Amino acid sequence: MSGGDSVLIAKQTHPTGSHSYPIVILPRKIGSGSFIFSKWDRAFARSGVAWGATTRPLPESSGATRQPTASTGMARRKTLQSGAALITRLWLPLIVAVLIGGGLPALTVGVHAVAAVAGCVLGCWAIATAMEELLRRTGGRRFKLPRQVVGMALAHMGIGVFVIGISLVSGYGGERDAQMAPGQTLSYAGHEFVFNGTRTQRGRNYSSQVGDFTIRRQGKDITHIQPAKRHYDESGALMTESGVNDGVFGDLYVSLGESLEDGAWSVRFYNRPFVRWIWGGGLLALSDALLASATS
């Protein structure tokens, strides 16, 4: 070996200061059959100060390889275990999301869009994952969780509901224009619209033509809506008031256009499936901020 003695002896002081003991510093290999002590090693051996358990990485030029420690292997195993646990927790909500998200568009009638179905699946996945988190934390016991946890779950559910509403409105919503005379029936968005005619109605500062429509589904009357066309006396302005049939799974709108011959009218129909889910999702997401403010 080169670099002097084969080993260096240094004095290591016990942490309590009661006694000291020698330690051996081995030389470092720098080439084939060649060993050397660094200046740092020699200075450490001469000083004999209490240095503690100190290690330094070997230079890359020395050709030595760093061996994995037990802590590195343990951290790697924990990472793999946490990743496997996360996948196990997410696969069941994903299956539920695919089933429900793929079935929600069946409740609507309109243009079939793949993007809308994908949006429903993602929204349902967010909702199912949030519910799984709540069930996992409760563990089947009494439902008592911190407000922050409940607020976070509600926020994720709100985002999922919002995404479902946006996806279905943009993918399956639509509108249609038609000319209808009294007694005629039009089929649109899975419903039948029967035009019963119009009547004149006088208000405080306006006069209006009020239409009457019967909405049917599968041969059964659901409701009556009355869109109106108002004419204001002083300004001469015209204002259209739509008739609305609202519901959890969608809204239907009917608006009167221009008056035609023989009592006929131009009519516009709107289909907005799941439009109220947009507002409901926003309110659920807002509940997270309300719970946070109540906690503070």
RAURPE-V139679 format. One record per pair of residues at least 6 apart in sequence whose ideal C-beta (glycine too) atoms are under 8 Angstrom apart, sorted by the first residue. I is the first residue (numbers start at 0). J is the second residue. D is the distance in whole Angstrom. If there is no record, write none. Layout:
BEGIN
{{I,J,D} {I,J,D}}
END
This chain:
BEGIN
{{0,26,6} {0,33,8} {0,34,4} {0,35,8} {1,33,6} {1,34,6} {1,35,6} {2,26,6} {2,34,6} {2,35,4} {2,36,5} {3,36,7} {5,26,7} {6,23,5} {6,24,7} {6,25,6} {6,26,7} {7,23,7} {7,24,4} {7,26,8} {7,36,6} {7,40,6} {7,41,7} {7,43,8} {7,44,4} {8,21,5} {8,22,7} {8,23,6} {8,24,8} {8,44,6} {9,21,7} {9,22,5} {9,24,6} {9,43,6} {9,44,4} {9,46,8} {9,47,6} {9,50,8} {10,19,5} {10,20,8} {10,21,6} {10,22,8} {10,47,4} {11,19,6} {11,20,6} {11,21,7} {11,22,5} {11,49,7} {11,50,7} {12,19,5} {12,48,7} {12,49,4} {13,19,6} {13,20,7} {14,49,8} {14,51,8} {24,36,7} {24,40,5} {24,43,7} {24,44,6} {26,34,4} {26,35,6} {26,36,5} {26,40,8} {27,34,7} {27,35,6} {27,36,7} {27,37,7} {27,57,7} {27,61,6} {27,63,8} {28,34,5} {28,61,6} {28,62,7} {28,63,7} {29,35,5} {29,60,7} {29,61,6} {39,55,8} {43,50,6} {56,65,7} {57,63,4} {57,65,7} {88,131,6} {88,135,7} {89,128,7} {91,127,8} {91,131,7} {92,124,6} {92,127,3} {92,128,5} {92,130,8} {92,131,5} {93,124,6} {93,127,8} {95,123,7} {95,127,5} {96,120,5} {96,121,7} {96,122,8} {96,123,4} {96,124,4} {96,126,8} {96,127,5} {97,120,6} {97,123,8} {99,119,8} {99,123,5} {99,127,8} {100,116,7} {100,119,4} {100,120,4} {100,121,7} {100,122,7} {100,123,4} {100,124,7} {100,163,8} {101,116,6} {101,119,7} {101,120,7} {103,119,5} {103,123,8} {103,163,7} {103,167,7} {103,273,8} {104,111,7} {104,115,6} {104,116,6} {104,119,7} {104,167,7} {104,170,8} {104,171,7} {106,248,5} {106,249,8} {106,272,7} {107,167,6} {107,171,4} {107,248,7} {107,249,7} {107,272,4} {107,273,7} {108,171,7} {108,188,5} {108,189,4} {108,270,7} {108,272,8} {109,170,7} {109,171,4} {109,172,6} {109,173,5} {109,188,7} {109,270,6} {109,272,7} {110,170,7} {110,171,6} {110,173,7} {111,170,8} {111,171,8} {112,169,8} {112,170,3} {112,171,7} {114,166,7} {114,169,8} {114,170,6} {115,166,5} {115,167,6} {115,169,7} {115,170,3} {115,171,6} {116,166,8} {116,170,8} {117,166,8} {118,162,6} {118,163,7} {118,165,7} {118,166,3} {118,167,8} {118,170,7} {119,163,5} {119,166,6} {119,167,7} {121,159,8} {121,162,6} {122,158,8} {122,159,4} {122,160,7} {122,161,8} {122,162,4} {122,163,4} {122,166,7} {123,159,7} {123,163,7} {124,159,7} {125,155,5} {125,156,7} {125,158,6} {125,159,3} {125,162,7} {126,155,7} {126,156,5} {126,159,4} {126,160,7} {128,155,7} {129,151,8} {129,152,4} {129,153,8} {129,155,4} {129,156,5} {129,159,7} {130,152,7} {130,156,7} {132,148,8} {132,152,6} {133,144,7} {133,148,8} {133,149,7} {133,152,5} {136,144,6} {136,148,6} {137,143,8} {137,144,7} {146,290,5} {146,291,8} {146,293,7} {146,294,5} {147,290,7} {147,291,7} {147,294,7} {149,290,6} {150,286,7} {150,287,4} {150,288,8} {150,289,8} {150,290,4} {150,291,6} {151,287,6} {153,283,5} {153,284,8} {153,286,5} {153,287,6} {153,290,7} {154,283,7} {154,284,5} {154,286,7} {154,287,4} {156,283,5} {157,279,8} {157,280,5} {157,281,7} {157,282,7} {157,283,3} {157,284,3} {157,285,7} {157,286,7} {157,287,8} {158,280,7} {158,284,6} {159,280,7} {160,276,5} {160,279,6} {160,280,3} {160,283,6} {161,276,7} {161,277,6} {161,280,3} {161,281,6} {161,284,7} {162,280,7} {163,273,6} {163,276,6} {163,280,8} {164,273,5} {164,274,7} {164,275,7} {164,276,3} {164,277,4} {164,278,8} {164,279,7} {164,280,6} {165,277,6} {167,272,5} {167,273,4} {167,276,8} {168,271,6} {168,272,6} {168,273,6} {168,274,5} {168,277,7} {171,270,8} {171,272,5} {172,269,8} {172,270,6} {172,271,5} {172,272,6} {172,274,8} {173,188,7} {173,269,8} {173,270,5} {174,267,6} {174,268,6} {174,269,5} {174,270,7} {175,187,5} {175,267,7} {175,268,5} {176,256,8} {176,265,7} {176,266,7} {176,267,5} {176,268,8} {177,185,5} {177,265,8} {177,266,5} {177,267,8} {177,268,7} {178,259,6} {178,263,6} {178,264,7} {178,265,6} {178,266,7} {179,185,6} {179,194,4} {179,263,6} {179,264,6} {179,266,5} {180,194,7} {180,261,6} {180,262,6} {180,263,4} {181,194,6} {181,195,6} {181,196,4} {181,197,8} {181,262,5} {181,263,8} {182,193,8} {182,194,7} {182,195,8} {182,196,8} {183,193,8} {183,194,5} {184,191,5} {184,192,7} {184,193,5} {184,194,8} {185,191,7} {185,192,5} {185,194,8} {185,266,8} {185,268,7} {186,192,8} {187,268,5} {187,270,7} {188,249,8} {188,251,7} {188,268,7} {188,270,4} {189,216,7} {190,214,5} {190,215,7} {190,216,5} {190,221,7} {190,251,7} {191,214,7} {191,215,4} {191,216,7} {192,212,5} {192,213,8} {192,214,6} {192,215,8} {192,253,7} {192,268,7} {193,212,7} {193,213,4} {193,214,8} {193,215,7} {194,210,7} {194,211,8} {194,212,6} {194,264,8} {194,266,7} {195,210,8} {195,211,4} {195,212,7} {195,213,6} {196,210,7} {196,211,6} {196,262,6} {197,208,5} {197,209,6} {197,210,5} {197,211,7} {197,255,8} {197,262,7} {197,264,7} {198,208,8} {198,209,6} {198,211,7} {199,206,7} {199,207,7} {199,208,6} {199,209,8} {200,206,7} {200,207,5} {200,208,8} {200,209,5} {200,227,7} {201,207,8} {202,229,7} {204,231,6} {204,232,5} {204,233,6} {205,229,5} {205,230,6} {205,231,5} {205,232,6} {206,229,7} {206,230,5} {206,232,7} {207,227,5} {207,228,6} {207,229,4} {207,230,7} {207,240,8} {208,227,7} {208,228,5} {208,255,7} {208,258,7} {209,225,5} {209,226,8} {209,227,5} {210,225,6} {210,226,5} {210,227,7} {210,228,8} {210,242,7} {210,253,8} {210,255,5} {210,264,7} {210,266,8} {211,223,6} {211,225,6} {212,223,7} {212,224,5} {212,225,7} {212,226,7} {212,242,6} {212,253,6} {213,220,6} {213,222,8} {213,223,6} {214,220,7} {214,221,5} {214,222,5} {214,223,7} {214,224,7} {214,244,6} {214,251,7} {215,221,6} {221,244,7} {222,244,5} {224,242,3} {224,243,7} {224,244,6} {224,251,8} {224,253,6} {225,242,5} {226,239,7} {226,240,6} {226,241,5} {226,242,4} {226,253,5} {226,254,5} {226,255,5} {227,239,8} {227,240,4} {227,242,8} {227,255,7} {228,237,7} {228,238,8} {228,239,6} {228,240,8} {228,255,5} {228,258,8} {229,237,7} {229,238,5} {229,239,8} {229,240,7} {230,236,8} {230,237,6} {231,237,8} {231,238,7} {239,254,5} {239,255,6} {241,252,5} {241,253,6} {241,254,5} {241,269,8} {242,252,7} {242,253,5} {242,254,8} {243,250,6} {243,251,7} {243,252,6} {244,250,7} {244,251,4} {244,252,8} {245,275,7} {247,275,7} {248,272,6} {248,273,6} {249,270,7} {249,271,6} {249,272,4} {249,273,6} {249,274,7} {250,269,8} {250,271,5} {250,274,5} {250,275,7} {251,268,7} {251,269,7} {251,270,6} {251,271,8} {252,268,7} {252,269,4} {252,271,7} {253,266,6} {253,267,7} {253,268,6} {253,269,8} {254,266,7} {254,267,5} {254,269,8} {255,264,6} {255,265,8} {255,266,6} {256,264,6} {256,265,3} {256,266,6} {256,267,6} {257,264,7} {257,265,5} {258,264,6} {259,265,6}}
END
